[in-house]
Amino acid sequence: MRFVTSLTLAMATLALAAPTYPELSDEAAPRNLDAVSEYFNLLARKVQISKATLYIPQCDLSKAKMPIAPEPLPPVSEGLWLKHVAVGRGSQNYTCDAGNATAVPQGAGAVASLFNVSCIAAAYPDLLTLVPKVSMQFNLSTEPLQPAPAGRHIRLGPSNAAFGGDHFFHDGKTPFFHLQEDGRRIGDAYCGLNSSTPAPADAAVGQGGERAVPWLKLLAKEPSTDDIREVYRLTTVGGTAPKSCADMPESFQVQYAAVYWFYAGPAPPEEEEIVA
């Protein structure tokens, strides 16, 4: 898909003009101007390069490449292709034995809104690495997000990425992703964990200094739709619980952000039953 005008110029214009999620206010202001400045400085350099070279980027997902962790996750299975890339912004949820200060917090799923960054992943991978980090500098909205057309103006500040679905845990233990674009469903994925690896040591921290949650490879299972087979959670920011339940309530949330990569393809062949 070719753009009539430069993707970079369009991003720069929209980032300044369009409503964002959340809208900036005294309650939802950037917490770290250095991170925001880093993002806009890189964006400005890309605008200058685009003007000077007349380069028109393409939203070609076949050119997008996932980052690799220091301890790499298993590769994408043969025969799959990249279908969608989204930034998730929300919270990792935990429970605690409030009467036991030495107890370790237990994971209780996650809830996040998803924002479409497929074209950024294809054209500007260096810019994509900053989107989760800079989005963490903006507080979460207290209002539920709505799909288009009701939510057509919902954007992830300050990248202008459009709202494109939800992530939560189905039945309390199954990661679920609902993906949409302009109000059109593009896939539902019910997943199970395949592999986990620590986030890089220099990964960005959360608003309270929380370490980044691990990078993951998930495998889709029934009743997933639209040929989604594998999901990677990468470029994580924040989300890690404290080491103990000391002074913690019975349930709490830790804000996080991450980039999710969705791969589609034919269903794997069923294994033939071996008859003795």
Beta strands, then each sheet from edge to edge (+ up, - down):
strand 1: 81-95
strand 2: 106-116
strand 3: 155-156
strand 4: 161-170
strand 5: 174-181
strand 6: 184-197
strand 7: 215-221
strand 8: 228-238
strand 9: 251-264
sheet 1: 3+ 4- 2+ 1- 9+ 8- 7+ 6- 5+
end
